[in-house]
């Protein structure tokens, strides 16, 4: 979670970080839509305490859909270079 110097609240997966900026992917379903934030424009940054997934969402899925969701999340981690080799 990032709050910038304009008061905007930004959330998403950090897909790239340099000394000068952070690139966020706010929506995993739209990998071409990223937010680039200059570090000197960041007022606050912290890891979200809760998931951005809506509460109770898994209750509406069957086992196969849950497994598909987990595979999707894992593939996003691999694509962003965050996954560790096993």
C-alpha positions, 0 to 999 in steps of 0.5 A: 500500500502506497500513499503518494504526495497527492494523497492517492492510495495505491495498491497492487503487486510490486513488479519492479523497484529501483532506487528511484521508482516503484512499478505496481500492478494494481490488477493482475487481470490487466498486466499491461496497466501499471502504475509507476510511482517516483519514490520521492513522491511517496508519503507512506508505504507499508505492506497491507495487513489484509488481502485485497481479495474480497472477504468470502470470495473463496466460499463461492468457488468450487475446488477446481476454481480455487486450484485455478486461482492458486495457479494464477497467483503463482504464475503472477509471482513467477512473471514478476520474478518474486517466486523462489526456485524450489 
